[in-house]
Amino acid sequence: MPTNSFENFYLSWTPDKNKIKRPYYLTLANALEADIISGKLSSGTKLPPQRELADYLDLNFTTVTQAYNLCRERKLIYGVTGKGTFVSPLPGKALTRQPRHSPQTIELGLLKGFDQIKTPIIEASESVLKKGYIEELYSYTEVAGHLHQRAAGAHWMKQMDVHTDSEHTAIFSGAQNIISATLLSLFKIGDKIAIDEFTYSNLIGTAHLSHIRLIPVKGDESGMIPSELEKCCRKEGINGIFLMPNCANPTTCTIPEKRKDELADVIVRHKLILIEDDNTGIPQTSDGNYHSMFSRLPGHTIYICNSTMALCNGLRVAFAAFPECFRIPLLNALFHLNIKTSSLDAEIMTELILSGKAAKILEQKAELARERNLIFDRFFPEAVRPGTDAAFFRWLPTPKLAMDEIEIERQLLQQDVSVYCSYRFTASRMPGSFMRLAISSPPDTAQLEKGCAIIREFIRNNQTSTD
């Protein structure tokens, strides 16, 4: 029985009592870590005194002490004598460093995108180095990219139904830099951006640093629900929206054309700024009838063509397309943030596009992805079906396990398999039990099969009884 009523008593952190299972100290510590990772608890937050938290949770005082001590060991919190316990400064810095993997670790967490395909990249690099104007690429000029590089980007984006020109195209060091520049230049502190319930994890961190609020909107198998977006716009006063219509990361959802039309109507009605992140660069439709949100809303949209994952992770090159109304603030952000991409990398990307090698790389990777999706489906027939048969990652629902998601990751890593669970992809600690598995990251199919077998057995061994 509770010893106190906390209905009118403020605690700075109140974990969900229903999720604190045995061993209590471990699930409590993991719950605290998850809320720090998600940004729910910001740096400097004073945590409840251990005795008060123990009283609230109906736990023994020593159990809460154990949980706090474990979080201190993880460098998540620190104590000040006479003042209390606080969330550590910049906790994300420590958390972004992954545990040291052994050489045998099978990588299914970090998304690499078949980076073993290197020959065409090397050939394009060698071709660029032989060009007579190579010395010009080592000068810090043309912050948005040289004219012919931007023209190549504009040409490349046509395959995704994004029709623009070199004046409204810029080159950034990856999609994350485009997102950062967009948030800082087109939004202000306190603005709200609508997102899917599970979304790109680095957007969450960037919005938190920019003091921009992310508002999750309910979705279904076709993506964000337009009527739910309408409700959020009316209730919350939404300023922008972030969508990944083309095999969304992490859920693999591809938004149908009819749903895009419906979402576009809401976006226009509420004058939202749309960030359209295409994380593949490959139209994910079998009939060739793919139409971007940019083509529907050219005056509202920042389009991110992130070919980094699809072509080469090492080339930190992504193209952005934008309307005239966003050009000056976005390019100012590019200049002031000093995130101009390497001219040499941009030239290699240009060579890949103009030589036709980029298209061939995508075809080769799509074929490898189809093979790996078949392997994945053999192990996990219950998995969420992606919007394409050539997805680079999969979204696997996991049944109720006898541990939380952070502990799932830790225990699988002890078995030399790295995975990312759904808590990494939610801005509001949405309930869910999923893994995003990067099936394109292992170097070969044998490693993928081994990793899938370990995960399958792990789920079977740790599933709680439903009886």
CORNORKA-V545133 format. One record per helix or strand of 3 or more residues. SS is the DSSP state (@ for helix, = for strand). FROM is the first residue (numbers start at 0). LEN is the number of residues. If there is no record, write none. Layout:
SS;FROM;LEN
SS;FROM;LEN
//
This chain:
@;16;3
@;23;14
@;49;8
@;60;13
=;76;4
=;83;4
@;90;5
@;118;11
@;133;5
@;146;14
@;165;3
=;168;4
@;174;12
=;191;5
@;200;9
=;212;5
@;225;11
=;239;4
@;256;13
=;272;6
@;292;4
=;300;5
@;306;5
=;317;4
@;323;13
@;342;13
@;356;23
=;393;4
@;404;10
@;421;4
=;433;4
@;444;18
//
